[in-house]
Amino acid sequence: MRGHIRKRGSTYSIVVDIGRDENGKRKQKWYSGFKTKKEAEKALADIIAKIEKGEYFEPANMTLSQFLDEWLDVYCRPKLAPKTYKSYSEIVRLYFKPILGHIELTKLNPAVIQRYYNMLKEEKQLSDTTINYHHRLLRNALKHAVKWQYISKNPCDAVDAPKKRKVEMKVWSREDIKKAEKIFSNTPIFIHVMLAIYTGMRLGEICALRWEDINFKDGTCVVRRTVQRVNKELIIKEPKTESSIRVVALPQNIIELLKLEKKKQAETRMLFGSKYDTNYDGFISVWEDGRFKEPDYVSKKFHKILATTPELPMIRFHDLRHTHATLMLASGVQMKVISERLGHSQIGITMDLYSHVSIDLQKEAIKKLETLLQ
């Protein structure tokens, strides 16, 4: 038997037999931190396959390149969203392996990593935000090298990486929203725009909605999946965190809009008959003939319409989510409620994103207090 799985507290670990030492004593390797048994089983199968193919390396002579291959297969592939995994793999393939990959894992030190970041800035002319992304990715990978007892400490902890520059958050005002409702009303993405403004859902979550997720009686919507295209493949899956799976209360205008959309879909389905595409049967984000309206199309169409509409400020589709949160705050809704509505894993994320709004609201409150006391 090559290995087995053990539950330790709330997580699972895998124990793998990797051979025997010079005294004939069996050698075992532990990998910890898997949230589910299914993840641990997948990782165990990947490691056993490596051993059987002769691709498993001992920490003593393992290079960073060899470790990153193992980290991507054992940890990243079963746990990450396909788009995130693709992003990680590309950074590893294009940057880490060609430049740092030959270095033995145990000999990778802070000075080497610092010179790597300096080179990215000076020679590759990458932005501070991109270099910060490299740092977080490498630090996360080496955190698992420590967990798996390949190295005793993480060299990235002693490296100064450039700070990530925050993307400027732009939001629409109440007046902008009223204009947008008229401008987008006769476009193929009207329902997407309205759902984003009035629910704060992510675009991938909106496009992945099915009619079964809408409760017209209670006026609620269950967010239980997301959709994205990776390597020309459309992938519909559960959101990456448990908190992203949530129930969202719908305002009456959105309920009426959804009822109208459902009726329209039933009519067009009858009209197209056998030519109706049933591959995405039950999804809300579809064309008249049943074909799927993808997030990329919605995002591009949104920008195209705004580019020809000077009366509306140019924003990203994702900024509609920020617009929703900002208006909720301005209406006096508690931060905790907004955090749950947006599906953030921690309230701290919401507070960090909208701290500027909270300060503005505090200033307004102080002015009211001053007026009252005077």
C-alpha positions, 0 to 999 in steps of 0.5 A: 500500500503506497499511502493512506488518509488521516483526519486531524481535527477539522482537516485531512492529511495524507501519509505516503510511503516513499520507500526505505532508508539505508537501514531498511526502515520505511520512510513516510511523507506527510501532506497536511491541510486538506479541507475535504476527504475528496481533496485529500484522495485526489492529492494522494492519487497524484503523488502515488502516480508520481512515485510510480512514474519515477517523478517523485524527488526527495527534499534533499535534492529537489529543485524549486521547479520540481517542487512547484510542479508537485505543488500545482498537481497536489494542492492547486489543481484539486482546490483552485478555480480553473481560472485561478489554476491557469493563472498560477500555472502560467506564472510558474511556467513563464517566470518562476521556472525559467529564472529560479527553477534550477535552484535547490529548494533548500538553497532558495534564500531571501537575497535570491528572491529579492534580486528576482523581484528587482529584475522583474521591475528593472529588466522585465518592467513589470508593475508593482502590482504584478510583482506583488502578485508574484510574491504572494504566489511564491510565498503561498507555494513555499508555505506548503513547502514548510507544511510538507517539511521540505524546508524549515522556514519560508524565505519569502517572509524576509523579502520586501515586495512592492505594495499592490496598487489599489484599483480605483473604485468608481461607482454610479450615483442614484441619478446615473442608475436611473439613466442606466435603466433607460439606456440598457432597457432595450439591450441584451444585457439589461437583466445582467446590469439590473441584477448587478446594481440591485443585488451586488452579485458578481457577473459569473454568479449572475450568468450562472443563475437558473430559474430554480434559484429564484423564489418568487413567493419569498422574493429571494435568490440563491447564489450557488454556482459561478461560470467562467471560460478557461482555455475555450471551455465553459466551466460552471462550478460552485463558488470558491468559498462557502460564504459565496453560496448565499441567499440574496433578497430581491427588491420588487422591481427585480422580481417583476423583471425576472417574471417578465424575462421568464415569460419571454423565454417561454414564448421564444422557446415555443417560437423556435421549437426544435431549433431551440438550444436545450444545452443550457435549459433552465438558465436565465442568461440565454439568448432567444434561441437558448444559446448561453450569454457568457460573462465575457460577452456581457462585460464587453457589451457593457463597455461598448454601450458606455463608450457611446453613452457620454451621459453615463460615467465609464465604469467596469461591470464589476463596479456595479457591485461596488455601486450596490454596496456603496448605496447600501452603506449610504442608506444606513445598512449595517456593514455585516449585512452588506458583507453577507449580501456580497458573499465576502468570506470575512467582514474585514474584506468589506470594511477594507473595500468600503472604508472611504464610504464609511468615513464620508458617512461619519463626516455627514453624521458629525455635521448633523450632530454639530447642527443639533448641538448648535 
